[in-house]
C-alpha cells in the first residue's frame, strides 16, 4: 500500500520559529502586561506608535465615572460603527453603577465579537489587523472590538482560468471573503481551517484548509510543519510560501497548484487534498499534486464526458508538440534529412537558400523573439497588450523572412509551438515546458534525434523521481494504478468516478454510491 513518504531532512520535526509572534520580537520582549493605570498604558502604546500619524488615540469617560481610551488605525477600523456602537452607548449617563467591567462591556456594547487580552504584543497584533482596542482605567485587560472596515476588491471572474461553462467567481485578496466562498460550496462542519502567521513584520495570516476524515493526518501535519519553519521578514503573496514548502526547489515543474477558482479548491478538498489560503493573495495553493492534475481544467468536468475526453487528449497531444516540435524540426534539418519526404525537403531547402544561420541558431532566435512578444503582451496595459503582441508577431515575422534571417517553415513551426503551449491548463506548468524547450533545441542541434531522445529520457526520469508532499509526481501512471486511469487518460462519466484518488483520499475512498449510472426511461412504452 502506497502511503505519503516525506524526505527526512527534519521534515517531521515541528520547528518553532523564534520570530513567529510579536511577543517574542526583541523590540517587545521588555514590555510588561497591561496595568490598571490607563495613562501608563497609553504612554507605552504611544511610544510604540511613534511617527505613525494614522493611529488614533481617542480618550473619553464612561458614564461620567471611568476614564477610557480607544486605539485604532484610521482607514482599517470602521469609524462610523465606533461612534454608534462604542462611544455613544459607553458615554451615555447611566445611574446604575456596574462594578464589573466585563459586565459593563457586555451590556453596553453592540459589537458582535469581543476579546480580552492581557499583553501589549497581543494588543499590537489586533490593532494591526484593523481591530479596535478599548482600555479602561483601573482595569488590567485590554478589550478587542472587531470593527474592521477597509477597501477591498469585489468578487470578479478569474482572468487566468476563464471557462465557457462553470462558476464565474474568483478568489480576492481578502482572506475572510475567500473562506466564505469555500464555505458556500462545502457546507459541512468537517471542513476545517488552521491559522498560521508568517512574517516577522507583515504577520501575514495563512490558513490551511482541509476536510477532516478525507485528508491524511500525516499530510496535514507535514503542511503545518513546513509552514512553521518559514522564517522571513514578510510574505506578500502565496508565491513566497510555495517556494518555501515545495519538495524539489530546483525543479522546473510546479509541485503545488495555484488557482483563483473556489470550485477548483473545493474539488481538491473533496479529493482529500489540502488548500493554503494567504491574506493578500487571490491564489490558493493546492497540495499534493501530480503532473496529470496540472493538465486538467475545471471545465473538463462541467461539459459532457465525451467532449472532456477528446479535449483532454488534444491537450496531451499539443503539450508534446509544444515541447518537441522545434527540436525535432532542427534535428531533421541538421542530421536526418533522409527522413523528410523529398518534395517537402526540396521546398524547405529552397526557402533556406538565402538564410545565413544554421537551423539551431534560427530556432533559438525565433523562440526568443516569440517569448519576448509574449512577455510584452502580458506586461503592457490590457488595452494595447494583445494588439502589440499580434501586430508585433506579424511585423517581425514578415520582416525576418523578407530580410532573409529566418525561413518561412521555421516561422510556422515556432508559431504553432506557441499556440500549442497556450492550451496547457496551468500557466506555471506551461512555463516549465517552455523552459525545457531550449535545452532540447540545443541537444537536437548538436546530437540530432539522439540528443532529443536523451533529453526526453532525462525529463521522464526527473518526473518519476519527483514528489509533491510524498505523492509520486507521475501517479497514477508511475506507479501504475489502473483503476484511476479513467480520470487521467480519459474523463470518465461523473457517475463512474466512484472513488477518490488513492494517494490523497485513502481515508475515505468512496466518493459516491455505486450503481449511479442513469437508466433509460420507460416512459411511453
C-alpha positions, -999 to +999 in steps of 0.1 A: +000+000+000+014+034-010+015+060+017+027+095+020+065+095+021+084+126+031+121+134+029+139+130+063+157+164+064+139+174+096+106+171+078+088+155+107+100+180+133+077+208+143+104+235+144+092+266+162+103+299+147+117+322+173+103+352+155+069+338+148+049+361+171+053+397+181+056+387+218+090+371+210+103+400+189+133+417+205+116+451+204+087+439+225+102+414+249+108+441+275+071+451+276+051+441+307+015+432+308-014+457+307-017+475+340-046+492+357-032+526+351-047+540+319-022+568+314+007+544+317-008+520+292-013+549+267+022+561+271+035+526+263+014+524+231+022+560+221+060+552+224+055+521+202+035+540+176+058+570+173+057+586+138+025+567+130+000+595+122-027+571+112-030+557+147-059+573+166-060+576+204-095+586+215-099+594+252-134+596+268-152+589+300-176+561+306-209+573+321-190+602+337-171+579+360-144+558+344-117+571+321-111+551+290-095+553+256-098+538+221-068+529+200-072+520+163-058+526+128-076+552+107-087+535+075-087+500+089-113+504+116-149+514+110-151+549+125-189+550+120-195+519+140-171+530+166-192+562+171-225+544+171-218+511+188-190+521+212-187+558+221-224+566+221-235+537+245-205+540+268-206+578+272-243+578+279-253+586+315-263+556+335-272+560+372-269+522+378-233+516+385-218+484+371-190+472+393-175+446+369-160+460+337-167+428+317-204+431+326-204+468+316-189+459+282-213+430+276-243+451+285-235+484+268-216+475+236-235+463+205-204+446+190-206+411+176-171+399+186-153+409+218-120+396+231-099+402+262-061+405+261-035+410+288-003+418+270+008+447+247+021+424+219-015+409+217-029+445+215-005+454+187-014+423+167-051+430+169-047+467+162-026+459+131-053+437+117-079+466+119-095+458+153-101+485+179-085+484+214-105+496+244-085+505+275-103+514+308-087+529+339-083+505+368-089+475+345-058+454+338-071+439+305-075+453+270-108+448+252-105+440+215-135+451+194-140+436+160-149+467+140-127+464+109-135+481+077-112+486+047-115+488+010-114+455-009-118+443-044-152+429-054-155+393-065-148+390-102-143+363-128-108+348-128-088+362-157-062+334-158-087+305-156-117+315-177-142+289-187-171+286-212-192+267-187-188+269-149-188+293-120-177+329-127-164+337-092-128+340-083-109+345-051-100+380-039-071+394-018-093+393+014-089+361+033-123+361+050-140+365+017-121+335+003-130+314+033-167+323+030-166+314-007-154+279+002-180+277+030-207+284+005-196+254-016-187+230+012-212+235+040-201+206+062-186+214+096-159+189+088-141+215+066-115+229+090-092+259+089-059+260+108-044+295+111-006+303+110+010+337+110+041+341+089+064+371+086+083+389+113+069+423+102+039+415+080+024+389+103+006+375+073-023+353+082-022+319+064-050+293+066-046+256+060-080+243+047-089+206+047-118+182+053-115+161+084-118+125+076-107+129+040-072+144+042-045+123+057-033+134+091+003+129+080-003+153+051-019+179+074+009+177+099+035+179+072+019+211+057+018+226+092+055+218+099+067+232+066+048+264+072+061+267+108+097+265+095+093+296+074+114+325+088+112+356+067+106+393+071+073+393+052+050+374+029+034+395+002+020+367-020+014+330-019+043+325-043+066+332-013+051+303+006+052+280-025+089+283-028+095+276+009+074+244+011+079+226-022+099+194-023+123+200-051+133+237-052+153+235-084+128+215-104+112+235-133+079+217-126+055+232-101+047+209-071+016+229-060-014+241-079-021+278-077-057+286-085-080+316-084-112+294-086-131+284-054-146+255-073-112+241-081-101+244-045-133+228-033-130+199-056-094+194-044-105+194-008-131+168-017-104+146-031-085+147+003-060+174-006-051+205+014-056+241+004-034+270+016-050+305+016-029+336+021-040+370+032-034+395+004-033+369-024-062+358-047-044+325-054-049+294-033-022+267-032-033+230-035-012+201-023-003+174-032-004+174-070+006+153-099+016+161-134-018+150-147-037+172-123-018+201-138-031+191-172-067+191-162-090+221-164-121+226-143-143+227-175-134+191-182-159+181-155-186+206-164-190+195-201-202+160-211-176+133-207-171+127-244-161+163-251-140+163-219-121+132-231-114+145-266-103+179-253-080+162-228-064+140-255-060+171-276-043+189-247-018+160-242-010+160-279-004+197-280+017+195-249+040+171-267+040+194-297+049+225-276+079+206-261+092+186-290+083+202-324+111+228-327+138+204-315+126+176-338+125+200-368+160+212-360+173+176-357+157+166-390+172+196-409+206+192-393+212+154-393+183+134-407+173+149-440+166+114-453+136+112-430+119+142-447+098+135-479+117+146-510+091+171-522+090+187-487+128+187-484+132+205-517+107+231-506+124+236-473+158+238-489+146+264-514+132+285-486+165+283-466+188+290-496+195+326-485+194+320-447+229+327-432+223+308-399+221+271-392+187+257-381+198+257-345+206+294-343+175+302-364+152+283-340+167+298-309+164+334-323+127+328-333+119+313-299+135+342-281+115+366-302+083+348-296+088+347-258+097+384-259+064+392-276+045+370-252+061+388-222+054+422-237+018+413-243+015+404-206+032+434-192+016+461-213-018+475-204-047+453-214-060+478-239-028+476-261-011+444-249-030+420-272-028+443-302+010+449-297+017+411-294-003+402-325+009+431-347+044+426-334+044+389-343+031+397-378+056+425-385+086+408-370+079+375-387+073+391-421+104+414-417+126+385-406+115+364-436+119+393-461+154+401-447+165+365-451+172+360-414+147+331-410+128+308-433+090+306-436+089+270-423+107+279-391+082+308-385+054+283-389+070+258-365+076+284-338+041+299-342+024+265-340+045+257-310+035+289-292-002+282-300+002+247-286+017+259-254-014+281-248-036+251-244-019+239-212-044+243-183-019+258-158+003+288-166+032+276-143+031+241-159+033+257-194+062+277-182+081+246-172+078+231-207+088+265-222+120+264-203+128+228-213+122+236-249+155+255-252+179+227-239+160+202-262+167+225-292+204+227-283+206+189-279+188+185-313+212+209-330+243+191-316+233+154-315+203+151-337+173+129-327+197+110-303+200+142-283+163+147-283+158+112-270+184+117-243+167+150-233+132+134-231+146+104-212+162+128-186+129+147-182+109+114-177+135+102-151+132+135-133+094+134-133+095+098-120+117+108-090+098+140-082+073+140-054+047+165-041+043+161-004+051+125-006+029+117-036+047+105-068+045+131-094+037+107-122+010+088-104-013+070-113+008+061-144+040+055-124+034+038-101+006+022-121-029+023-106-051+013-134-084+020-116-075+057-116-067+059-153-104+066-160-098+102-148-063+106-164-062+090-198-099+096-203-125+116-185-150+090-174-186+100-167-192+115-133-213+085-122-184+062-129-159+081-107-169+063-076-136+065-057-113+093-047-076+093-058-058+066-038-029+087-026-049+117-013-083+102-004-074+069+011-090+078+045-125+077+029-121+063-006-157+061-016-169+092-033-204+082-042-227+052-041-220+026-068-247+019-094-254+056-101-255+050-139-287+065-153-311+040-167-331+045-199-366+060-193-395+035-197-420+063-204-441+058-235-438+020-236 
